[in-house]
């Protein structure tokens, strides 16, 4: 496949901008930084040249000499051409250093004057290239940049390979790129012969859907919907060049493809992928067109569609590389999805309709038959519309709401305006299916279109509900909608129930007012009951019960029972805002972890069966949360990452998934990534104006800061969480479970008094609501307060009790943290032997949880050795009486001559915390530096 160089780039394109290649770019950068060489490889259009240019630009500054060549297929037969590109501008600098025979042979090869060939001057040429590179390296590092090695003329490739294998320690690096096809095999092996022995091979693979979206945004096509980006990703198979060309064609085309049709393929790509079609017979081309129109074409399907010689014709296509062959796979597969799309786009409209007409009778699946019938039909046709509506209902029942939405739009297109149900009613059903499938932008566009002409109140309110649902957590963006939709609803209780249900969400998400949200939900439930709308009534009751649970409201259990009464609605039963979810949340907050896991696993299974993407995102996250609380950090991390991937692909719940992924990373993965994810979650919440998830994101950030050793940062973040939750009226400490983390961080920065106040206040609510897990964590934090005040024996007893209770409740990670705190306390006892012994239990529990960041803390504590008990001489105690516990400990260690890093290691706090504590000590004692502390102590001793 030959990639043309004349593709049209958007005006805003930056060729030096590398998108979606962070990992391979970092791998190549690291290799080059070590003085090694790099060979990039991958298929045509995958972005090798872009990465090559970026790496070359980044490394050119460190190399006085940069030699470049970029081969092309049309010039690959010309001997020594690449060598001329590389050495043409530097030959004069080094020719004096070459022996006469080598200089003559090289000049003859580069200039074309004479008859130099590898056969005649082979040894002289080989040595000349080697000597040239060594001479240049004597002046400083040399970087050789070679693109498209597959088109390198054979003479240049041979000479470069000879020199590369013999350069030894000379500072010459090679940065090369070569085209390879497929993911298996070692196609690049022969090109490695032109590179030094230490060359690292870096493969560039296809982009994910998220990366394709980012690429299109950065290259000037930000207005494409997520549904369109999904289709671009599927058609391009993640190839960035193909994706950009498809994005450009769609951005420049006023018309969008009909539902069920492939994307339009621009002429530039058609010529690129269909050049081999001219070698096919007309019959073989028609057979491939039928295959491209089918969803899963097989030889049997092609026979049923009238292609009598399908086997021979598809074999011919496979021999030309248009089809991929797999003996174990009965379905035919195009070598690249773009070939199928281009083949379809190239065919005249009447041939496409004929292919669909043949498939409408040949396909065995009723959904496929209906789709092909629609695409074979022009104009309105009530019979075709009815069959499409039936197929959409069948797809919905099968758990394929995206397919149902596509079929629903086709049904609307073929529905006459005077029929019931009418075209717009079918469009709204398609929009609701799109919401279920996670295609919020498609749903919003459909609803907005309906609103331009709808006059019936029920249709208008239904369309407004889609617009509001499509906004997701960013309800502040649709604030202006509510007065209009209330006016459209009039005094109809069914319609008003829908509006007040959404108003309840608005009060919760935008204003963060749980009390008002609860009252709106209760009102919506009453209106729905009056209007005999059981689905909305159940959703409103589920919302009310969830809000009451989070508030610690005494009516929560009774409301959950009301929401679970029969008759139930199957959609609500497995919805992420339904009664099943409300019950799960209550189980989780009530410390019933096994039941909570069973509940959320069942909900996830049903959501997947029904194709409810948004619910799947949230249920994955909640299952990860359950596993994390149970101490299964590895499993939680896998689930959290899966939820985040799905959230980013669908654009649903990204902030919430990032928040939970942060907690999972801080507990069982990478702490730096945890901090980054928590910041991302907070940014999402800030942009959306979502107070509820802002508090959750900040709690995750505070936890990650605490694990990272930044106690002062954790205190700042978690104090803000406290302010937010107080403002929202949240009193149940089981909602975020951040209180113990804040109390422990306060102890570490020398504020045990504030920590104890927090513990006392939180304990009141935990006792009222019977939150046993929260009470045990509070006891763990209170033990640290006691230890800071010198009550070591009482602290040990309290920690032992807390660890036992947390273990019995099933909170594996919290149990391990209690064991770690107890080990730290015991390590301070006089006479404690150095080594692992005090920490063995904590290490065992953390290993069982796969809590890697916590295990690293245990290792650091063991490496620091036993900590002497905090003692302060009588001569200095008077000067330290006015300091808090942490401040006294830090000041005492300064008097012993310890550095800030040594103090941090001995007290298990960060260096930043030591610095902040010393600043307070200086202020309280009226001094300016650590030297003054030592002088103060010395002065006290001499009195």
N, C-alpha and C positions, 0 to 999 in steps of 0.2 A: 504494500500500500504506500503510495507516494503522497506526502503531505505538501500541498502547495503553500507558497510563502505569501500569497496575495490576499489572504483572508482580511476582510474589513474589520478593523478594531474600533471600538467606541472611542469617542474623543477623550474620555476620562481615563482610558486605560494607562496604567503605569507598568511598563515591562519589567521593572525591577522589583515589583511587589510580588512576593511569594505567599500564596494563600493555600492553606490546607496541607502544607508540606513541612510542618514544624518538626516532626520526628526525623524523617530522612534528612532534612536540612541540618538539624543539630548533629546527627550522626556523621554526616560528611564534614561539617565544620570541625568537629572534634578530631577527625582523622587528619584533616589538613593542618590543624593547630599542632598536632604531634609531629608534623613533618612528613606525613605519609601521602599517598596518592589515592584518588577516588575515581571509580567508574560508575556513572549513573546509567541505569538501563530501564526500559519499559516500552510499551507499544507507541505507535504514532499518535501524536497529539496529547500525550499524557503529561507534558510539562517539563520534559528533560531540559530543553534549551532555556526555559525560564529559570529553573533552579541553577543551571550551569552559569548563566549570566550573573545571577545574584551572588553565588559563591565566588566567582571570579572577581567581581567588583569588590567584595568584602576582603579578599586576600591579596588583591593587586598591590595595595599599599605596602605590604611587607616584603614584596619581591621587586627588586630594581628592574628585573627583566621579565616581561610577560610575553610569551610567544603564543600566537593564536592561529587556528585554522578551522574552517567550517566547510566540510566536503558536501558535494551535491551529487545526485545520481547521474545527471547528464555529463558530469566531468570526471566520473570515477575511472574512466578508461585512460586518462592522461597521466603518464608516469611522472612522478616527482612533484606533482602539483601541490599536494599538501606540504611537502618539504619546502617548496618555494614560498608558500604562505607563511610558514613558521620562521624561516631563516632569511627571507629576502631583505628585511630591513636591518638585520644585525650582522650580516656576513662581513661587511667592511670592518666592523669592530674587532673581529676575531681572526680574519684571514691571515694576519701576520703571525699568529700563533700556530698555524697549521703547517705541517710538512708540505713541501711542494707538490708531491704526488696526490696527497689528500685534497689540497686546495684546488688543484686543477680538476680533479674528478668532481668535486662538489660544485665548483663554479659552472662546469659543463652541464651538470644535472639541473642546476637551478635556472640557468639562463637559456638553456636549449641550444647553446652554441657548442657544437661538437657532437659526438656520437656516444655519449656516456650511457651505459646500460649496466644493470646488475650483473649480467653474465660476464661482461668484459672488465668492469671496474668494481666488482662486488666488494672485495676486501677494502680497497681504498675508500669507497663511498661509506661503508659501514664504519670504518675508523674515523672518517671525516666527521660524520654526524656525532659520534661519541666525543671526539676531541672538541667539536664546536660547543657542545653542551658543557663539557668540563671547563672550557675557557670562559664561558659566560658565568658559570657557577663560581669561578675564582673571583669574580667581581662582586658577587652577592647571590642570594637565593634566586632561583629561576622557577617560574610557573608556566607550564605548558597547558594551554586550554584548547581542547580539540572536541568539536561537536560533530555529531553524525558520523561516528567511526565506521559505520557499516558502508559508507560511500568512499572511505579513504582508498586512494589508489594503492594497489598491492605493493608497489615499490616503496612508497613512503611508509606503509605499515610495517614492512619488513625491516627497513632501516631504523625506524623508531624503536621497534621491539628489540633489535640487536643492542642499541645504545641503552635502553631502559634496563635491560638485564645486567648491565655492566657498570652502571653509574656508582654503585657502592654507597659510600657515605657522602657523595657530592650533594649539595643542597638543591636538588632538582625534583620538583613535584609535578605530577600530571593530574589534570582535572579533565575527565573525558565523559562523553555521553554517547550511547549507542542504542539503536532501536532493536527491541526484541519483542516477540509476540508470545502470548500465553503466559501462564503463571508457573508452569513447570519447566523442567529441562534446564540445560546450561548453555543457552544459545550465545551467551556473552563470552564463553570460554576462549574462542579463537581471537576475540578482540583483547582479551587479557594479555595476549602475547606481545601487544604493542605497549604494555604498561609495566612499571616496575614491579618487582616481586611482592612488595608490601601493599599493593593496591587493595583497597576495600571496595567491594561491590555493593552498591546501594540501589535497591529496586524501588521504582515509583509505581505505586498501584493506583487503582481507580479511586475517585473521590467518593465520600459518603454523601448522602442527600444534604446534610447540614453544610458540608464543605462546598457543594455545588451552589447552594443558596448564597453562601458568603462570597463566592467567586462572582456570581451574577450581580450581587449588590455592589461589589467593589469595582466591577468593570462597567458600570453604568446602566444596569437593568434592575433597579430596586423595586419596580412596581409589579413584578410578576407574583401571582398568588402562590401560596404553598402547594395547592393542587397542581398548578402548572409546573412548579419547580419539581414536584414529585414525578410528573410525566417526563420532564426534561432529563432528570436523573436516570429514569428507567430506560429512556430511548438512547441516551448517550452512553449508558453503562458506566457512568462515573468518569468518562473521558472529558477533561476540562475543555479541550479545544472544541470537541463536538457540542458540549453543553453551551459554550459561548455562542457558537454559530446558531444553535437552535433558539437560544434566548434572544439573539439579535433578530432572527426571522419573526419570532412572535411579537417582539416589541415594535417592529416596523409594520406588522400586518394588522389592519383594522379588524379583520374577521378572525374568530376563534374556531378551532375544529369542532364539529358536532360531537356530542357525547358518544363515546364508544369508538371514535375514529382516532387513528394515530396522529401525532403532531405533524404539522407541515414541515418538510425538510427543505432548507434553502438549496438553491442550485449548486452552490459551492460544495456542499456535502454530498449532494446526489452524484455529482461527477466523480467525487473522491471514492465513494463506496460502490458505485454501480458500473465502473469502467469495464468490468468483466461480463456484464450482462449481454454485451453485443456478441459474445461467443456462444450464447444459448440460442436454441431454436425458439420460434414463436410459441410453439406448444409448451415448451419448458418454462418460458416466461409467464405464460398464463397460469400454469400450475403453481409457480412460485407466488403469483399474485393471490391466488386462492389461499395458499398457505399463510401469506402475510395478513390476510383478512381474518383468519381464524384465531381463536384464543389459544388453542392447544392442538395444532394440526397433526394428524397422523396419516400414514398411507391409506388406512381404511377410510378415514374421513374424506380424503381427496378422491378416492374411488367413488364414494357415495355422492360426491359433488360433481361427478361426471368426468373426472380426470383419469381416463382409462389406463394411461401409461405412467402413472405417478412414480412408480419405483425407478424406471429408467431415467425419467426427467429429473427427479431429485438426486439421483446418483450423479448425473451430469453436473448439477449445481454444486454438489459436495466436492467433486473433483476440481472445480474452479475456486473452491474456498468460500462459497456463498453460504453453504450449510455446514454445520458441525455434526459430525457423525458420532454416535454412541450406540454400540450394539445392544447395550442393556436398557436403553431408553427408547420406547416405542414412538414417542412424540418427536416430530421434526423440530430442529432448533437452528435458527439462523446464526451464522458465525458471529454476528454482532447485531444487537437490536436495531441499530441504525440502518442496517441493510433492509430489514423488513419495512421500517417506516419509509425509507427512501423509495423502495420498490412500489409501495402503495401510493406515495405522493406522485410518482412519475406516471402512474397509470391514468388514462382518461376517465372521466366521471362515469361514463356508461359502462366501462369495463369493471370498475369497482362495484357498481350496483349489480352487475351480472354475477360477480363473485359472491356478493352477499346473498343474492337470491338463491344461488345454488346451495350455499351453506345453510340457508333458512329451512331447507327441507332435509339436508344431510345431517345436521347436528343432532345428537341424541338428547342433549340437555335442553329443557324448555326455556331456560333463561337465555342460552346462546341462540336458540331458534328465534326468539322474540327480538333479540338485539339485531340479528342479521336481517330479519324482516323489516325492521325500522330503517336500517341503513340502505335497504334495497327500494324503499318507498319514498316518493316525493309528495309533498303536500299533505293536507290533513286527511285522516282516515280513521273513523271512530272504531272500526274493528281492530286495526293495528294498535291504536291507543289503548284499547281495553286489554289486548294481549300483553302489551308492555307493562301496564299497571299490575296485571296478575304476576308477571315475571318479577317486578319490583317487590311485590309482597312476598314472593317465594324467596328472593335473595335476602330480604329482611329477616325472614324466619330462619334462614340458613346461617345467619350471623355475618352477612356481607353487606353492611349498610352503604358502603361506598358504591358497590355495584347497584344497589337499590336506588341511590341518588341519580346515578347515570341513566338508569332505565326510566326513572320518573321524569327526568328532563326530556328524554325522547318521547315519552307518553304525552307530555304537555305539548311538545312540538306538533304531534299528530292529532291532537284533540281539537275538534271544531269549537269555535267560541261559544256556540249556543247549546253545548252539551253540559250535562251534570253527571259527575263532577267536571268543572270547567278547567281550562288550561292552568289558571293561576292556583287553583286548589291543588292540582297535581304538582305544580312547582313548589308550593309550600311544603308538601309532603317530602319532596326531594330535598329541600333545604333542611328539614328536620332530620332526614337520614344522613345528610352531610355533617350535621352537628354531631350525631352519634358516631360517625366515622372519624371524627377529629378534623374534618375539612371546614374549619370555621370561616375561612375567607370565601370559599365557594358558597356556603350557606348565607353569609351576609350579602353577597352580591345578588343572589337570587331574591332574597327578601327585599332588598332595596329596589330591585326592578319591579317587584309586585306592588310595592307601596306607591310607585309612580302612577298607577292606574286603578288600584283597588278602592272601592267605595263602601263595600259591606263591612260593618264594624268587626265582625268575627274574623274576617280575612285580614283586616288591618292589624288587629291586636295580635293575631297569630304571627304575622310578619314582624311586628315589633318585638315579639318574644324571641324570634330568631336573631334579630339584630342585637338584642341585649345578651343572649346566650353566647353569641359569637365574640362578644367583647371579653369574655373570660373574667380574669381578675381585674382588668382595667375598666371597672364599672364607672369610674369617674369620667371616662371619655364619652359615655352615653347618658350623662346626667340630664341633658336637655331633652331627651326622649320621653321621660316620664310624664311631664304635663300633657304632652300630645297623646300618649297612649291612654292616660286616664280619661281624657276627653273622648277618645274613640270608644272606650269601654262603656261609657255612659253609666247606667244603673244596673247593668246585667251582672248578677253575682258571679257567674262562671268566668266572665271576662275580667271582672275586678279581682277575683281570686288570683288569676295569673299575674296581674300587675302587682298586687300587694306581696305576693311571694317574691317577686324580683326586688321590690322595695326593701324587703327584709334583708336580702343579700346586700343591697346597697348600703343600708345602715351599718351592717357588720363590716363590710370590706372598706368602704370609703370613709365613714365616720368613726368606725371602731367602737360603736355603741351597742353593746350586747343587749342592754335592757330594751332599747327601741327595736332592735332586730327581733327580739323574742316576741314583743307585742305585735309587730307587723306580721310575723309568721302565724301567731295565734289567730289574728284577724283573717288572714288568708285562708286558714283551715276552716273557720266558721263560714266564710263566704262560699268556699268550695262545697261544703256540706249542704248549704242552702241551694246551691246550683246543681247538686247531684253529680259533681265532678270528683269522683273518688281518687283519680290519679293525683290531681293537684292537692286534694285534702291530705293524702298520704305524704306527699313531698313536703308540704308545709308543716305537718306534724313531726316529720323526721328532722326538719330544720330546727323546729322549736325545741325538740328534745336534745339535739346536739348542742344548741346554744345554752340550754339549761345545765347540761352536763359540764360544759366548760366554765360556766359561771359558778358552779357549785350550788345551783338552785335546788331546793328540796323537792320540787315537783318533777325533776328529771325522770326518775323511775316510772312514775305514773304516765307521763307523756310518752315514753318509749313503749309502754304497754298499749296505749291507744294507737300508736303508729303501727304496731304489729298485729292489731286485730284484723280478723277477716271481714269482708273480702279483701284480699291483697291484689296488687297489680304486678304482673311479672316484670314489667319494665322498671317499676320503682324498687322492686325487691332486690335487684342487682345494680342499682344506680349508685354512684359514689356519693350522692346526697340523699339516698333513700334510708328507709328504716333499718335495713340490714347494716348499713354503715353506722348509723346512730348506735345500734346495739354493740357493734364491734368497739366503737370508741368508749362506750361505757365499760365494757369488759376490760379493755386495756388500762383505763384509768383506775379501775377497781382491783388491779393486781392479779387478774385472772388470765395469765399469759397463755396457758394451753388452750383455753376456750377461745381467747381472742385469735390465736393462730388458726384454729380450726374454722372460725367464722370468716376471717379475711381470705383464707385459702379458697373456701367455697365461693365467695363473692368474685374473686379473681378468675376462677375457672369459668363461672357463668358469664362474666363480662367478655372473656375471650371467645367463648362460644357464640355470643351475640355480636361480636365485632365492635364492642363499645370501647373505642380507643381511649377516650378521656377517662372513663372509669378504670380501664386497665392501667393507665399511667398512675392514677392515685392509689389503686389497690396494690400495685407493686411497691409503691413507696411505703404504704402502711404495713405491708408484710415485712419489708426491710426494717421498719421501726420496731416491729414486734420481735424480730430476730435479734436486733441490736440490744434491746432491753433484756432479752434472754441470754445474752452473752455469746451469741453466735456471730462474731464480728466478720468472719470470712464470708459466710452466707449473706449477711446483711449487706456487705460491700458489693457482692455480685448483684443482688437485687436492686440496690440503690443505683448502681451504674446502669443497669438495664432500664430502670425507670427514667433516668436522666437521658439516655440515648433516645428512648421513645418520645419523651417530652420535647426534646430538641427537634426531632424529625417532624413531629406533628404541630409544634408550636403551642402545646397545651401544658400548663402546669410546670413551666420551666423553672420558675423561682422556687416553688415548693419542692420539686425534685432536687434542685441544686442544694437546698437547705438540708434535706435528709442525706444526700450524698456527702455533704460536708461532715455531718455527724459520723457517718460510717467511715469516712477516710480518717478522721481524727482518732477513731477508736481502733481501726484495723488496717489502715492503709498508710497514706502519705500526709503528714501534717501540713506541709506547705500547700498541697493541693486542697486540703480541707479549708485552709484560710482563704484561698482564692475562690472556692465554691461558695463559701459563706458570704464573701463580698459580692459575688455575682447574684446570689439570692437576695441580698439586701438591696442591690441596685434595681432588680426586677420589682421588688415591693415598693421602692421609692417611686419608680417611674409609673407604676400602676396605681399609686396612691393607696396601697393595701396595708392598713395599719396592723391587721391581724397577722399577716405573714411577715411583716417587718419585724415584729417582736420575735417570731420564731427564728428568722434569719440571724438576728442579733444574738439570740441565745446560742445558736450554733457557732457563731463567730467567737463568742465568749468562751465556749467550751474548747474550741480549737486553740484559742490563745492560751488557755490554761494548760492544755496538754503540751503546747510549745514552750511552756515555762514563762510566759509573759503574764504574770499575775496582775500587774497594774493594768494592762490592756484588758484583761478579762473583767476586772472590776468595772472599768469604764463602760464596757459593752453591756454587762449584765445589770448595772444600775439603770441604764436606759431601758432595758427590758422591763425592769420593775416599774418604772414610770409609765411606760406604755400600757402595761397590763392593769395598773391601778386606774388609768384613765378610761380603759375599756370596760372596767367593772369585772374583770376576771379574778376570782378568788380561789379557784381550785388549783392547788400547787401541783397536782398530777398532770395538768395540761402541758406544761413545758419542762417541768422537773429541772429547772435551772437554779433553784434556791440553794441547794447544797453546794453547787459549783461556785456561786457567788460568796457564800459564807466561807468556804475553804480558801478562796482567793483573797478575801479580806484578811484572813488570819496570816496569809503569807506576806502581805504588805504591811503587817503590823497594826491592823485595825480589829482586834478581837472583840472590842466593845460593840461595834456596829454589826459584826458577825453574829454575836449573841442576840442582839435585838431582832435581827432578821429571822434567826432560828425560832425565837419565842413567838413572833407574830405568825410565821408560817405554820408552826406546830398547832396553833389554835385552829386554823382552817383544816389541817390534815386530820386532827382528832375529830372534828365535827363531821367530816366526810368519810372517816374510817379509811384513810389512805396509808396502809401499813408500809408500803415501799417507800413513800416519801418520809414517813416518820423514822425509818431505819437510816436513810441517808442523812436526815437532820441530826440523828444521834452521832453518825460518823463525823459530821462537821463540828458538832459540839465537843466531841472528844478532842479535836484539834485545838479548839478554843481553850479547853482545860489544860492541854499540854503546853500551850503558849503561856499560860499563867502559872506554870510550874506544878500543876496537879497531875503528875505523870501516872500514878497508880490508878486514880479514878478514870483517867483518859484511856488507859489500857483496858480496863474492865468494860467501858462503854464501847470501845472499838471491837472487842471480842464479841459482845452481844450483838452489835450492829452487823458484823460479818455473818454471824450465825443466822440471824433473821433474814438477811438479804439472800443467803444461800437457800433457805427453806422456801422463800417466795419465788425463787427461780431467776433472780436478777444476777446472772453470772458475772457480768463486768463490774457491777457495783460491789459485789462480794469481793472480787479480786482487788478493787481499789481500797476497800476496808482492810484487807490483809496487808496491802502495801503500806498503808498509813501506820498500821500496827508494827510492821517490820521496821519502819523508819524510827518509830518511837523507841522500840527495844534496842535499836542500834546505838541509841544515845546513852544507854545505861553504862555505868562504870564497869570495866572489866570485860566488855563484850569482845569476843575474839574476832579478828579480821576474817573476811571471807564471805561465802554465800549464805551461811547458816540462817541468819535472821530473815533472809529474803526468799528462802526456798519455797515456802508456801505461796507467797505472792507470785513468784515466777511460774510455779506450776499452774496456778489459776489463770494467769494471763495467757500462758501457752494454750491451755484448754479453750480459751475464748478466741485464740488467734488475734490477740490485741497487741499487734507489733509495736505501735508507738509507746505503749505502756511497758512492754518488755524492754525497750531501749532505756526507759527511765530506771528500771530495776538494774540493768547492767551498769548504768552510770552511778547509781547509788553504791553498788558493790565495788566499783572501781575507785570511788572516793574514799573507801575504807570507813572504819568506825568513827563516829563523831563523838568527841568528848562532851560530857554534860556541860551545859551552860553554867559557868560559875563566874562571879564577879567579886573581886577582893573588897574588903571593908573600906580600903582607902579610896576606891573609885565608886563605890555604890551610891554615895551621897550625890555625886555628880550625875549619876544615871537615873536617879529616882523619878525624875520628871519625864522619862522616856517610856514609850510603849514597849511591849515585850519584844517585838521584832526589831525595834530600834536599839534596844539594849543589847540584843544578841549581835547585831551588826557592829555596833560601837565596840563591844568587847573584843570581837575578832580583829577589828582595826588596831586596837591597842596591842594585840599579840603580833601585829605586823603582817596580817594576811592581806593579800590583794583582793580586789573585787571579784575576780574569777574564782579564787580559792574560797571566798565567803559564799559565793553562789553555789559552789559544789557542796560545801559542808551543810548549808541550810536548805538545799534542794529548791532554790529559787533562781530566777534568771539574773544575769548581770544588770539588766535594766532595772530590775526591782531593787537590787543592792544600791544602785546609783540614786534612785528615787528616795530610798530610805535614808541614805546618808544626807541628802539635801534637807530632809525634815530634821535630822539630828543636828545639823549645822544651825538651822534656824532656831531650834528650841534651846540650844546651848549657847547661842550668840557667838559662834565661831565661824571660820571661813573654809577650813580644809581639814583633811584627815590628820595632818601634822598637829593641828591645834588639839585634836582629841588626845593624841599621845602626850602632848605637853600638859593638858589638863589632868590626865591620869598621873603623870609624874609629879606634878605640883601637889596633888592630893596626898601622894605617898610621903612627901618630904615634910608635911606638916605634923 
